[in-house]
Amino acid sequence: MSGFGGVSGLQLRQIIEKIERLEEDKAAIATDIKEVYAEAKSHGFDTKVIRKMISIRKMDQDERAEQEELISVYFQAIEMASRSNREVRDVEDVSEAA
């Protein structure tokens, strides 16, 4: 059944109202989640770590393993760069002392 301009007003209103109800539900759930984080914080838990744990748990096993491997590689690269910088400074200090 078509209404104005080929659009069913009744169907459109129903869709909009359904979306509005879902948006209200989403806001209520967001409030509930905030309250749970506040509860966790009041018990001494670090909410940043909890959020990270939740994001990791959402990943599939392959994605999680890939991310862990990349983190490990990046940390190793940083450590090697730090060692190289220290070695360069040590050589420069020896050169200046001579």
Secondary structure, DSSP 8 states (H G I E B T S, - for coil): ---GGG--HHHHHHHHHHHHHHHHHHHHHHHHHHHHHHHHHHTT--HHHHHHHHHHHHS-HHHHHHHHHHHHHHHHHHHHHHHHHHHHHHHHHHHHH-
